[in-house]
Amino acid sequence: MNKLSTVAKIRTAFAKRNLLATTIGMVKGGSIPAGTFVLYHLEMHNDPWQAKGLIVLGGLIYSAKTVYGWCRQVFRKDDGTADVLKALGWCAGIEGFMTVSSTFALNCAALGLLILINAVATGVSLAMEDEAMKAASQPDLAPALSVPAAVTPISLPAVAAAVPEVAPAKKVAKPRKARAPRVAKRPAKEEFLN
């Protein structure tokens, strides 16, 4: 949908004006990896041969599609084309670490990465959709803002002469607050005994 680089997507997602879109993206995009994690590890007890395994597979496919798209942008060959095998391997690895690893810390780290990637991707899509809708709903103001032909340009020396010079502000010394006199600490009774 969008042709931003990975770094530009992250900047867009965490720009102040897009935090709402990124928060909604975290709920929409990050809930699927989180739900997959909970369903597989806590409800299915790492046994994929249950009916719920199809839901886990659907969650992995949903997340893998987004992660694979990001990996194709990140991993490049020397000629600038996408390194498909590296992208596929990283995607399968991170999804596998989240799902089938028996090390809980690795599961959680992979889950965090997957939530972040899916949240940013969904947040950027929402932010770009919002910007497109704003642009489409605003009337075209270009004809109203065009300069009439009868206006004559003002020369820069005339503008410079009309603007007075401002002297730099003087530094004003602020009075210092009076400090309370320091009082020596008395040693505790135990220190006298030793």
MOKA-V766163 format. One line per field, one symbol per residue. phi: phi as a letter, one per 20 degrees, with the letter a starting at -180 (. if undefined). burial: b if it has 24 or more other ideal C-beta (glycine too) atoms within 12 Angstrom, else e. A space follows every 10 residues. Layout:
phi=???
burial=???
This chain:
phi=.ddeffffff fffdfgfdff ffffffffee ffffffffff edeelmdfec ffffffffff fgffffffff ffffecefen efefffffff ffffffgfed feefffgfff ffffffffff ffffffffff ffffffeeff egffefefff fefeffffff ffeffdfffe edfefeffef ffdffeffff fffe
burial=eeeeebeebe ebbbeeebee bbeebbebbb bbbbbbbebb beebeeeeee eeeeebeebb ebbbbbbbbb bbbebeeeee eeeeeebeeb beebbebbbb eeeeeebeeb bebbbbbbbb bbbbbbbbee eeeeeeeeee eeeeeeeeee eeeeeeeeee eeeeeeeeee eeeeeeeeee eeeeeeeeee eeee
